Amino acid sequence: MSSHPDRAAATLANVPAIAAARAGQTFALPGGGARDARIDLKLLLWRAQAAAARSAAARAHLQHLLTEARPDLQAGTVQDGVARGFAVALEEAIALAPALPAPPPPPDEPTRVEVVTGKELRKRKDLLVTSAGPRIRFSRKEGVLFVDRDRDVHSANCLRFEARAELGTLDGFVGREDERPRLFSAQFLQATRFVTGAGYSELQLAGRLGRRAAGFPCRVTFTGRDSAPRLCLRIAIDNAHQDHRLRVRFLGIPDDLLAHECTDVRERVASDGGGFVAFTLVRACGVLLVDDERVAVPAAQVPTTIEHTFWLGRQD
């Protein structure tokens, strides 16, 4: 079977001509491991799908792109020019939809809100972020402790990261057989800002996952409101490495308490220790197979800052 025209094309403008030349052929589907290829495109696709759900204009703009007949486009198993064109179309669809209500800004009341940074913050041993549902507590001893009393969940050091070299293609991750994943705990990040008061709490962590040049600059922000049933978690990764995958692991937190503003890149892993739920943050891979030939896709190495948003707590 030949590659789908979306995969074979260098740009979206080339697709109709290639499709005409391959009319009547059966096309190979993207590999099952392509769910987390081009993670920047998957984040954008999630936003565009949300826009299409609330706007007829956005739906109309995307209807010829988000169909079963274009699996490579949605999987990200395409060349860089096609990926750029698809990203532009997604951004246009997002712009056509009514803007979502902006979240309320953090309170700015000096008499009721305390902002702690620098030396004063380093003196504090425990930092608590709360919501109307779950809460987290951060310390250098236990890392991130997640507590949901309604669900009887109490998980210490629950936020960890997993890095591994990538030897595959955009169709699927392949790790080195002789290399185990490098694991990092959030407890090795530094608290840089802590805000409490007026029913609001926010904790910012920053640092590097791994040592020196081999590490990943990382910023983690937890936000909670006493009036909201969920905690917001934002993770930003500055990616300067090629051919690797970085995932976040949630240990001891039930799957149904985790929501991710991205198309599905979730993996549930069972183990003797109780297992965990993992989400891809960055998958940098520069190889695409087109009709069995290797095509370089340097943009799929995602050399940029990638930010993910998670919601922790019941999803109803």
C-alpha positions as a LaTeX table, in Angstrom:
\begin{tabular}{lrrr}
\hline
Residue & $x$ (\AA) & $y$ (\AA) & $z$ (\AA) \\
\hline
Met1 & 0.00 & 0.00 & 0.00 \\
Ser2 & 1.16 & 3.52 & $-0.73$ \\
Ser3 & 1.28 & 6.47 & 1.63 \\
His4 & $-1.77$ & 8.68 & 1.95 \\
Pro5 & $-1.55$ & 11.88 & $-0.17$ \\
Asp6 & $-1.44$ & 13.97 & 3.01 \\
Arg7 & 1.74 & 12.13 & 4.00 \\
Ala8 & 3.31 & 12.14 & 0.56 \\
Ala9 & 2.72 & 15.87 & $-0.02$ \\
Ala10 & 5.31 & 18.51 & 0.82 \\
Thr11 & 2.58 & 21.13 & 1.46 \\
Leu12 & $-1.21$ & 21.17 & 1.68 \\
Ala13 & $-1.33$ & 22.76 & $-1.75$ \\
Asn14 & 0.28 & 19.63 & $-3.26$ \\
Val15 & $-2.32$ & 17.24 & $-1.82$ \\
Pro16 & $-5.02$ & 17.46 & $-4.55$ \\
Ala17 & $-2.56$ & 16.63 & $-7.34$ \\
Ile18 & $-1.11$ & 13.67 & $-5.45$ \\
Ala19 & $-4.60$ & 12.45 & $-4.53$ \\
Ala20 & $-5.62$ & 12.57 & $-8.21$ \\
Ala21 & $-2.54$ & 10.60 & $-9.24$ \\
Arg22 & $-3.24$ & 7.96 & $-6.57$ \\
Ala23 & $-6.99$ & 7.70 & $-7.13$ \\
Gly24 & $-8.34$ & 4.22 & $-6.44$ \\
Gln25 & $-5.35$ & 3.13 & $-4.38$ \\
Thr26 & $-5.49$ & 1.78 & $-0.84$ \\
Phe27 & $-3.49$ & 3.86 & 1.60 \\
Ala28 & $-1.56$ & 2.68 & 4.63 \\
Leu29 & $-2.88$ & 4.02 & 7.91 \\
Pro30 & $-0.66$ & 5.85 & 10.42 \\
Gly31 & 1.01 & 3.67 & 13.00 \\
Gly32 & $-0.82$ & 3.17 & 16.27 \\
Gly33 & 1.99 & 4.88 & 18.14 \\
Ala34 & 1.42 & 8.18 & 16.36 \\
Arg35 & $-1.00$ & 9.48 & 19.01 \\
Asp36 & 1.72 & 11.68 & 20.53 \\
Ala37 & 3.59 & 12.66 & 17.37 \\
Arg38 & 3.87 & 16.44 & 16.86 \\
Ile39 & 2.55 & 17.22 & 20.33 \\
Asp40 & 2.38 & 20.94 & 19.51 \\
Leu41 & $-0.09$ & 20.11 & 16.73 \\
Lys42 & $-2.11$ & 17.87 & 19.07 \\
Leu43 & $-2.47$ & 20.70 & 21.59 \\
Leu44 & $-3.66$ & 23.00 & 18.81 \\
Leu45 & $-6.02$ & 20.35 & 17.45 \\
Trp46 & $-7.68$ & 20.00 & 20.86 \\
Arg47 & $-8.38$ & 23.74 & 20.92 \\
Ala48 & $-9.69$ & 23.68 & 17.35 \\
Gln49 & $-12.04$ & 20.78 & 18.10 \\
Ala50 & $-13.35$ & 22.69 & 21.11 \\
Ala51 & $-13.86$ & 25.73 & 18.88 \\
Ala52 & $-15.73$ & 23.63 & 16.30 \\
Ala53 & $-18.00$ & 22.28 & 19.03 \\
Arg54 & $-19.23$ & 25.81 & 19.87 \\
Ser55 & $-19.09$ & 27.50 & 16.46 \\
Ala56 & $-20.70$ & 26.60 & 13.12 \\
Ala57 & $-18.17$ & 28.80 & 11.32 \\
Ala58 & $-15.25$ & 26.96 & 12.90 \\
Arg59 & $-16.84$ & 23.60 & 12.03 \\
Ala60 & $-17.31$ & 24.64 & 8.42 \\
His61 & $-13.72$ & 25.81 & 8.19 \\
Leu62 & $-12.43$ & 22.43 & 9.36 \\
Gln63 & $-14.94$ & 20.02 & 7.88 \\
His64 & $-12.74$ & 18.99 & 4.94 \\
Leu65 & $-9.72$ & 18.48 & 7.22 \\
Leu66 & $-11.16$ & 16.66 & 10.23 \\
Thr67 & $-12.61$ & 13.63 & 8.46 \\
Glu68 & $-11.90$ & 9.90 & 8.56 \\
Ala69 & $-10.51$ & 10.24 & 5.05 \\
Arg70 & $-7.53$ & 12.25 & 6.35 \\
Pro71 & $-6.00$ & 10.13 & 9.12 \\
Asp72 & $-2.39$ & 11.20 & 8.57 \\
Leu73 & $-3.29$ & 14.86 & 8.90 \\
Gln74 & $-4.88$ & 14.34 & 12.30 \\
Ala75 & $-2.18$ & 11.92 & 13.44 \\
Gly76 & 0.61 & 14.36 & 12.60 \\
Thr77 & 2.35 & 11.81 & 10.35 \\
Val78 & 2.92 & 14.41 & 7.64 \\
Gln79 & 5.80 & 16.45 & 6.28 \\
Asp80 & 6.69 & 19.79 & 7.82 \\
Gly81 & 5.02 & 21.91 & 5.12 \\
Val82 & 1.73 & 20.08 & 5.52 \\
Ala83 & 1.96 & 20.36 & 9.30 \\
Arg84 & 2.45 & 24.13 & 9.01 \\
Gly85 & $-0.56$ & 24.48 & 6.71 \\
Phe86 & $-2.72$ & 22.37 & 9.02 \\
Ala87 & $-1.64$ & 24.46 & 12.02 \\
Val88 & $-2.69$ & 27.65 & 10.21 \\
Ala89 & $-6.10$ & 26.14 & 9.44 \\
Leu90 & $-6.55$ & 25.15 & 13.07 \\
Glu91 & $-5.58$ & 28.62 & 14.26 \\
Glu92 & $-8.08$ & 30.15 & 11.82 \\
Ala93 & $-10.86$ & 27.89 & 13.13 \\
Ile94 & $-10.05$ & 28.87 & 16.70 \\
Ala95 & $-10.25$ & 32.55 & 15.73 \\
Leu96 & $-13.69$ & 32.01 & 14.13 \\
Ala97 & $-15.24$ & 30.74 & 17.36 \\
Pro98 & $-16.46$ & 33.03 & 20.13 \\
Ala99 & $-13.74$ & 33.49 & 22.70 \\
Leu100 & $-14.15$ & 31.51 & 25.90 \\
Pro101 & $-14.70$ & 33.53 & 29.06 \\
Ala102 & $-11.36$ & 34.55 & 30.49 \\
Pro103 & $-10.56$ & 32.96 & 33.85 \\
Pro104 & $-10.81$ & 35.38 & 36.74 \\
Pro105 & $-7.46$ & 37.03 & 37.42 \\
Pro106 & $-5.59$ & 36.27 & 40.62 \\
Pro107 & $-6.77$ & 38.52 & 43.44 \\
Asp108 & $-4.74$ & 41.66 & 43.94 \\
Glu109 & $-5.62$ & 42.79 & 47.43 \\
Pro110 & $-2.50$ & 43.59 & 49.47 \\
Thr111 & $-4.39$ & 43.37 & 52.75 \\
Arg112 & $-5.78$ & 39.88 & 52.01 \\
Val113 & $-3.27$ & 38.30 & 49.63 \\
Glu114 & 0.28 & 37.27 & 50.50 \\
Val115 & 2.93 & 36.82 & 47.80 \\
Val116 & 6.10 & 35.07 & 48.93 \\
Thr117 & 9.29 & 34.73 & 46.87 \\
Gly118 & 13.04 & 34.48 & 47.33 \\
Lys119 & 14.61 & 33.89 & 50.73 \\
Glu120 & 11.32 & 34.03 & 52.61 \\
Leu121 & 9.88 & 31.32 & 50.40 \\
Arg122 & 12.90 & 29.07 & 50.90 \\
Lys123 & 12.30 & 29.13 & 54.65 \\
Arg124 & 8.90 & 27.51 & 54.30 \\
Lys125 & 8.81 & 23.73 & 54.55 \\
Asp126 & 5.26 & 23.06 & 53.36 \\
Leu127 & 3.31 & 24.91 & 50.67 \\
Leu128 & $-0.42$ & 24.21 & 50.26 \\
Val129 & $-2.66$ & 24.82 & 47.23 \\
Thr130 & $-6.37$ & 24.13 & 47.78 \\
Ser131 & $-9.63$ & 23.94 & 45.89 \\
Ala132 & $-13.18$ & 23.02 & 46.83 \\
Gly133 & $-12.15$ & 19.45 & 45.99 \\
Pro134 & $-8.55$ & 18.16 & 46.04 \\
Arg135 & $-5.46$ & 19.88 & 47.34 \\
Ile136 & $-1.73$ & 19.51 & 46.92 \\
Arg137 & 1.07 & 20.08 & 49.38 \\
Phe138 & 4.65 & 20.58 & 48.22 \\
Ser139 & 7.78 & 19.93 & 50.22 \\
Arg140 & 11.33 & 18.88 & 49.44 \\
Lys141 & 10.76 & 15.75 & 51.53 \\
Glu142 & 7.59 & 14.42 & 49.89 \\
Gly143 & 7.52 & 16.29 & 46.60 \\
Val144 & 3.92 & 16.84 & 45.51 \\
Leu145 & 1.40 & 15.29 & 47.89 \\
Phe146 & $-2.08$ & 14.96 & 46.32 \\
Val147 & $-5.08$ & 14.64 & 48.64 \\
Asp148 & $-8.73$ & 14.15 & 47.69 \\
Arg149 & $-10.71$ & 13.37 & 50.84 \\
Asp150 & $-13.94$ & 12.68 & 48.96 \\
Arg151 & $-12.19$ & 9.88 & 47.04 \\
Asp152 & $-9.96$ & 8.79 & 49.93 \\
Val153 & $-6.83$ & 9.53 & 47.87 \\
His154 & $-3.56$ & 10.42 & 49.59 \\
Ser155 & $-0.56$ & 10.10 & 47.26 \\
Ala156 & 2.89 & 11.43 & 48.19 \\
Asn157 & 5.53 & 12.21 & 45.57 \\
Cys158 & 2.83 & 11.71 & 42.95 \\
Leu159 & 4.27 & 13.95 & 40.21 \\
Arg160 & 7.24 & 12.53 & 38.35 \\
Phe161 & 8.79 & 12.78 & 34.91 \\
Glu162 & 10.19 & 10.16 & 32.54 \\
Ala163 & 12.73 & 10.85 & 29.77 \\
Arg164 & 13.89 & 8.31 & 27.19 \\
Ala165 & 15.74 & 8.39 & 23.88 \\
Glu166 & 13.60 & 8.04 & 20.72 \\
Leu167 & 14.70 & 5.66 & 17.95 \\
Gly168 & 11.40 & 5.37 & 16.11 \\
Thr169 & 9.50 & 7.36 & 13.51 \\
Leu170 & 6.44 & 9.58 & 13.76 \\
Asp171 & 4.37 & 6.40 & 13.46 \\
Gly172 & 5.52 & 5.11 & 16.81 \\
Phe173 & 7.90 & 5.57 & 19.71 \\
Val174 & 10.83 & 3.13 & 19.94 \\
Gly175 & 13.14 & 3.39 & 22.93 \\
Arg176 & 16.63 & 2.03 & 23.31 \\
Glu177 & 16.49 & $-1.56$ & 24.52 \\
Asp178 & 19.61 & $-1.09$ & 26.63 \\
Glu179 & 18.41 & 2.13 & 28.25 \\
Arg180 & 15.90 & 2.49 & 31.04 \\
Pro181 & 13.86 & 5.71 & 31.30 \\
Arg182 & 15.48 & 8.47 & 33.32 \\
Leu183 & 13.10 & 9.38 & 36.13 \\
Phe184 & 12.82 & 12.74 & 37.90 \\
Ser185 & 10.63 & 13.84 & 40.78 \\
Ala186 & 9.00 & 17.24 & 41.09 \\
Gln187 & 10.57 & 17.44 & 44.55 \\
Phe188 & 13.85 & 18.48 & 42.92 \\
Leu189 & 12.28 & 21.60 & 41.46 \\
Gln190 & 12.51 & 24.84 & 43.42 \\
Ala191 & 9.54 & 26.83 & 44.66 \\
Thr192 & 9.81 & 30.28 & 43.08 \\
Arg193 & 6.49 & 31.98 & 43.94 \\
Phe194 & 3.68 & 31.26 & 46.39 \\
Val195 & 0.41 & 33.21 & 46.57 \\
Thr196 & $-2.34$ & 32.72 & 49.16 \\
Gly197 & $-5.40$ & 34.64 & 50.27 \\
Ala198 & $-8.89$ & 35.73 & 49.21 \\
Gly199 & $-9.89$ & 32.15 & 48.40 \\
Tyr200 & $-6.98$ & 31.74 & 45.99 \\
Ser201 & $-3.68$ & 29.85 & 46.12 \\
Glu202 & $-0.91$ & 29.43 & 43.59 \\
Leu203 & 2.46 & 27.72 & 43.66 \\
Gln204 & 5.13 & 28.02 & 40.99 \\
Leu205 & 8.02 & 25.55 & 40.75 \\
Ala206 & 10.95 & 25.82 & 38.38 \\
Gly207 & 14.22 & 24.07 & 37.63 \\
Arg208 & 15.80 & 21.50 & 35.39 \\
Leu209 & 14.82 & 17.86 & 34.97 \\
Gly210 & 18.25 & 16.25 & 34.78 \\
Arg211 & 21.70 & 17.66 & 35.01 \\
Arg212 & 23.38 & 20.32 & 32.94 \\
Ala213 & 22.98 & 20.18 & 29.16 \\
Ala214 & 21.12 & 16.86 & 29.26 \\
Gly215 & 18.32 & 18.32 & 31.37 \\
Phe216 & 14.99 & 19.87 & 30.48 \\
Pro217 & 14.13 & 23.35 & 31.82 \\
Cys218 & 10.73 & 22.93 & 33.43 \\
Arg219 & 8.14 & 25.20 & 35.05 \\
Val220 & 5.19 & 23.83 & 37.01 \\
Thr221 & 2.29 & 25.95 & 38.30 \\
Phe222 & $-0.53$ & 24.75 & 40.57 \\
Thr223 & $-3.56$ & 27.02 & 40.94 \\
Gly224 & $-6.55$ & 26.52 & 43.22 \\
Arg225 & $-9.68$ & 28.43 & 44.17 \\
Asp226 & $-11.89$ & 27.65 & 47.13 \\
Ser227 & $-14.91$ & 28.03 & 44.82 \\
Ala228 & $-13.64$ & 25.57 & 42.15 \\
Pro229 & $-13.87$ & 21.75 & 42.35 \\
Arg230 & $-10.55$ & 21.14 & 40.57 \\
Leu231 & $-6.94$ & 22.21 & 40.72 \\
Cys232 & $-5.25$ & 23.55 & 37.61 \\
Leu233 & $-1.77$ & 22.29 & 36.77 \\
Arg234 & 0.33 & 23.86 & 34.03 \\
Ile235 & 3.63 & 22.30 & 32.93 \\
Ala236 & 5.95 & 24.15 & 30.54 \\
Ile237 & 8.98 & 22.44 & 29.00 \\
Asp238 & 11.69 & 24.26 & 27.07 \\
Asn239 & 12.78 & 21.65 & 24.53 \\
Ala240 & 16.26 & 21.97 & 23.06 \\
His241 & 16.93 & 18.25 & 22.52 \\
Gln242 & 16.28 & 15.95 & 19.61 \\
Asp243 & 15.10 & 12.35 & 19.40 \\
His244 & 13.59 & 11.86 & 22.83 \\
Arg245 & 10.27 & 11.57 & 24.64 \\
Leu246 & 9.43 & 13.26 & 27.92 \\
Arg247 & 6.32 & 12.23 & 29.83 \\
Val248 & 4.74 & 13.20 & 33.13 \\
Arg249 & 3.64 & 10.43 & 35.45 \\
Phe250 & 0.80 & 10.72 & 37.98 \\
Leu251 & 1.18 & 8.08 & 40.69 \\
Gly252 & $-1.65$ & 7.06 & 42.97 \\
Ile253 & $-4.20$ & 9.44 & 41.37 \\
Pro254 & $-7.26$ & 7.76 & 39.84 \\
Asp255 & $-7.51$ & 8.08 & 36.09 \\
Asp256 & $-10.90$ & 9.79 & 36.24 \\
Leu257 & $-9.45$ & 12.64 & 38.32 \\
Leu258 & $-7.09$ & 13.65 & 35.49 \\
Ala259 & $-8.09$ & 15.80 & 32.51 \\
His260 & $-5.67$ & 17.07 & 29.86 \\
Glu261 & $-6.28$ & 19.90 & 27.36 \\
Cys262 & $-4.88$ & 17.91 & 24.44 \\
Thr263 & $-5.97$ & 15.12 & 22.14 \\
Asp264 & $-5.53$ & 11.74 & 23.80 \\
Val265 & $-1.87$ & 11.05 & 24.67 \\
Arg266 & $-2.67$ & 9.20 & 27.90 \\
Glu267 & $-1.24$ & 5.80 & 28.82 \\
Arg268 & $-2.31$ & 3.71 & 31.78 \\
Val269 & 0.56 & 1.61 & 33.10 \\
Ala270 & 0.01 & $-1.26$ & 35.55 \\
Ser271 & 2.80 & $-2.34$ & 37.86 \\
Asp272 & 3.43 & $-4.07$ & 41.17 \\
Gly273 & 3.65 & $-0.64$ & 42.78 \\
Gly274 & 0.08 & 0.22 & 41.82 \\
Gly275 & 0.75 & 1.64 & 38.37 \\
Phe276 & 0.49 & 5.18 & 37.09 \\
Val277 & $-1.06$ & 7.32 & 34.36 \\
Ala278 & 1.40 & 8.93 & 31.93 \\
Phe279 & 0.94 & 11.81 & 29.48 \\
Thr280 & 3.42 & 12.80 & 26.78 \\
Leu281 & 4.77 & 16.32 & 27.22 \\
Val282 & 7.30 & 16.31 & 24.38 \\
Arg283 & 8.03 & 13.69 & 21.76 \\
Ala284 & 10.88 & 14.91 & 19.55 \\
Cys285 & 11.28 & 12.76 & 16.45 \\
Gly286 & 12.65 & 13.82 & 13.08 \\
Val287 & 11.89 & 10.79 & 10.87 \\
Leu288 & 8.84 & 10.12 & 8.69 \\
Leu289 & 8.48 & 7.12 & 6.37 \\
Val290 & 6.86 & 7.99 & 3.04 \\
Asp291 & 6.41 & 5.00 & 0.71 \\
Asp292 & 9.14 & 3.26 & 2.77 \\
Glu293 & 11.59 & 6.13 & 2.26 \\
Arg294 & 12.92 & 8.16 & 5.18 \\
Val295 & 11.99 & 11.84 & 5.06 \\
Ala296 & 13.50 & 14.34 & 7.48 \\
Val297 & 10.93 & 16.35 & 9.46 \\
Pro298 & 13.00 & 18.69 & 11.66 \\
Ala299 & 9.96 & 20.67 & 12.82 \\
Ala300 & 8.66 & 17.50 & 14.48 \\
Gln301 & 11.60 & 17.75 & 16.89 \\
Val302 & 9.53 & 20.59 & 18.47 \\
Pro303 & 12.46 & 22.92 & 19.31 \\
Thr304 & 10.31 & 25.30 & 21.31 \\
Thr305 & 8.49 & 25.80 & 24.62 \\
Ile306 & 5.56 & 23.44 & 25.04 \\
Glu307 & 2.91 & 24.14 & 27.70 \\
His308 & 0.31 & 21.65 & 28.89 \\
Thr309 & $-2.74$ & 22.25 & 31.04 \\
Phe310 & $-4.18$ & 19.57 & 33.34 \\
Trp311 & $-7.16$ & 19.61 & 35.67 \\
Leu312 & $-6.99$ & 17.54 & 38.85 \\
Gly313 & $-10.26$ & 16.56 & 40.47 \\
Arg314 & $-13.68$ & 15.25 & 39.54 \\
Gln315 & $-14.54$ & 16.10 & 35.93 \\
Asp316 & $-18.34$ & 16.58 & 36.21 \\
\hline
\end{tabular}
